[in-house]
Every structure is written in structure tokens, then in C-alpha cells.
């Protein structure tokens, strides 16, 4: 696959995906710790590390000088907490598939920034949309969606290898990433528009993170063109 963003980037030495793998390992480690806790301690972990929209909204209603509060940390800590293996598996699948090429193109620090900043800002926007919600929001969905959005911005003509079921057999094929992401994005829109309120909250996180990641990637491309032209 040779997506090519700007010709000047093509000679950049590819880096190993330390950030992508590291983020995945941290999430797995946190889930392992969560699984070993008692139900009461599990709930405490979620309430302490999860992002509570109502509390976050109340914090942002204060003057900016008062924003430095432990509540602010949950914008990031919530990204690494998952309550089930299935939830984590779904996020890691997208993170590894899309995060590795993003990191190889942008570098380790930029990938961490896309994941953390994109996920945190997604949580901020969600807290403003559902400022009445007291249930903590956890999971890397918004951050992973930012990585997916960044992939689309960096590799608009990229292709992804998939195993497609054909009767009793699985056929490997490389399909346009735009088709895969477009189908995913359309599904998020439908769920957001017609899903129950709990899914609406989660899907707004997906959509917001995706838009932020896409904007980050387009900004990187614009800066690269300015730098080299």
C-alpha cells in the first residue's frame, strides 16, 4: 500500500508502532486489573476514573482559572478503562488496524497526541451535549475514532485487507479504506439518530472523535505542504 500524502513525506523513515502497541497494552493491563477487583472496587474504579458528563460540565461552567481540578484528569483516564473484554476487543481491532499506519506516517508522539487529545476533546463535547448525565463514560471509543479519522485524512486512497465470507470459505481481499470507514461512519450516524439514549451517548463519542482526528490529519498535511513548498 502506497497511499502517499505529500511527496516530501515519502522519504521519511517509518517508525515502529510503539505508541499504538503501548496504548493497547495499557488498556489490556487496566482491564486485567479491573477483572481482579471485587464488584464494589470495580464500580469505584469506574466512578473514579470514568468521565461523568454532569460533573465535567459543572467544572467548565466555572472560571477558567478553576479548571485545574482532579475531575479534569478523567477526560484522559476514562479512555483506558473498559468494563468488558468484548468492549476492549472492538476498540483494539480498529486501533491496531488504523493506528499502525498512522503512527508510521506521523510518528510516535503525534499518534499519542491524536489518541489522547482527540479522545479527551471528544469527551468534552459529549459532556456538553449530555450535561445532565451522571453515569460515568468509559472506553477508548472516542480516541480510537480519532485515529480512524486521522487515517482517512492521511490515506484517503488507502486499502485495507479483509477476509470476506464467500459461502463456506473466507476470501482475502484488499478493499478501499474509504469504503470501510464510510460504512462504519454511516452506521454511527444511524445509531446516533435512532438509537436509545445510552447508545446515543456512545455514538456521539465516536462521531466527535472521528471528526477531530480527520481535522488533525488535514492540518498535518497542510503544515507539511507549507513547510516543504
Beta strands, then each sheet from edge to edge (+ up, - down):
strand 1: 51-52
strand 2: 136-137
strand 3: 159-166
strand 4: 169-176
sheet 1: 1+ 2-
sheet 2: 3+ 4-
end
